[in-house]
Amino acid sequence: MSSIMTQPETAACPAQPAVAARTLVTRQAIHSAVYTDPGIFEAEMRHVFGKAWLLIGHESQAPEAGDHFVTTAAGRPVLVVRDRSGKLHAFYNACPHRGARLRAQAGVGWPSISCPYHGWTFQLDGAFLSLPAIDEYPEAFRAAPPRLRRLEAQESYRGFLFVRTKAAGPSLEEFLGPIRDVIDDLVERSPKHELQCKPAILRHRYRGNWKLTFENLNDTIHAGFAHAVAARIASDLVAETPEQGGDPLIGLMMANGKPISFFQGLRMTLGRYGHSYFEAHMPTAYPDEVASALADSFTANGRTPPRGLAAGNDKHLGLLYPNAVWHARYQVVRMVYPIAPDETEVVTLSFGLVGAPESTYDSARSYCNGSSSAMSPVITDDLEIYEGIQANYRHLTGWHPITRGLDEDFSSDESARQVRATSEAFIRNQYRTWLAYLEAPDHA
């Protein structure tokens, strides 16, 4: 069957896709305009990314007073800074004077946030501090000078920082749903239940829509086809030198070569707000000596190692719709940033386990490079496919089926559901959430 379908009986081809999102998605198909139309993209930034909880980083990225990092949320620049009391604040990174990007600096000499344009200065909690020639401003201004604008909602879960650009909405814990288990799995691999974000942060961009990443990373069918060459090379290498089989990068390459029947035996968990993860399909056990040292570090910290720590875990790539992806065993988190309808940036953080042997990070480093860097023999396959899809959708408009496992749809009154790992129910679940965000009132 051609990848470009004639329109299904359940929907008419939209004449104005930017103003009628519901005409672009049915239970059985997606129209190519959802990936290419600038109006749809603008609506997504306002309603999808504007209403969902978004992961923006980890508290260990700003450990001391005045420490900070910059990021974006729903396309808006964000400055995260720790104040003198130890509290983290997420501000819109714009001076209230003329909108210039701000600067924060740690240290006794300058524990503040300042604007490089006209020298307006603010305390680390966002309160006004000073500005040049303040006596020239009106009395009313001097009596109540502006402070930095905080994000409308900010919460943390297990050290991970989330924001929302709309005040109304579910609590963070309700929003996370089953993905809490994936985050807990990562944090509780540390004998101190603490993570440390490593300073090396990987970034890559591709010329394609952000939704292509979320529709791909829990798609088990694609693995044996898109990554067939990498799987074959890894299998040949292990056949010649069996000791290479313990390398996480080799394991990642080989795991994608499993037959479809293997993936049909795995289960996928769906969450209410478009989230999903499926059972692990690649090696997750620590090497014996690493597992033993890790168990000893738990004992030294007065904790019992979590169940199954030595054997691995049963979760693979937790998708937190619409902006983050977790892999607990390999201590890696990816954040997805839409730039334009046809451009996306992916930022990858890797984490050390505080109190654990440094050897626990060896496999994380290898997996991080193998899954996210320019040297990856796997992600490059996906990016080439994303860009080919995007190019085709610009010129070959039409409908595309999402009917695999059609009998396994998620119900809106469920908090979670399990389906076959080969089902496209997770994609339908994403678009159910997508429509709900787009159609909800602005205040919701």
Secondary structure as UniProt FT lines:
FT   TURN            9..10
FT   HELIX           17..19
FT   HELIX           21..24
FT   STRAND          29..31
FT   HELIX           33..36
FT   HELIX           38..43
FT   HELIX           44..48
FT   HELIX           49..51
FT   STRAND          54..58
FT   HELIX           59..61
FT   TURN            65..66
FT   STRAND          68..73
FT   TURN            74..75
FT   STRAND          76..82
FT   TURN            84..85
FT   STRAND          88..92
FT   TURN            96..98
FT   STRAND          103..105
FT   TURN            108..109
FT   STRAND          112..114
FT   TURN            116..118
FT   STRAND          121..122
FT   TURN            124..125
FT   STRAND          128..130
FT   TURN            132..133
FT   HELIX           134..136
FT   HELIX           139..143
FT   STRAND          153..157
FT   TURN            158..159
FT   STRAND          160..164
FT   HELIX           172..176
FT   TURN            177..178
FT   HELIX           179..187
FT   TURN            188..189
FT   TURN            191..192
FT   STRAND          195..197
FT   STRAND          202..206
FT   HELIX           211..216
FT   TURN            217..218
FT   TURN            221..222
FT   HELIX           223..226
FT   HELIX           228..240
FT   HELIX           242..246
FT   HELIX           248..255
FT   TURN            256..257
FT   HELIX           260..264
FT   STRAND          267..271
FT   TURN            272..273
FT   STRAND          276..278
FT   HELIX           288..300
FT   TURN            301..302
FT   TURN            307..311
FT   STRAND          316..320
FT   TURN            321..323
FT   STRAND          324..327
FT   TURN            328..331
FT   STRAND          332..340
FT   TURN            341..342
FT   STRAND          343..353
FT   TURN            354..355
FT   TURN            358..359
FT   HELIX           360..372
FT   TURN            374..375
FT   TURN            377..378
FT   HELIX           379..395
FT   STRAND          399..401
FT   TURN            404..405
FT   HELIX           406..408
FT   TURN            412..413
FT   STRAND          416..420
FT   TURN            421..422
FT   HELIX           425..439
FT   TURN            442..443
//
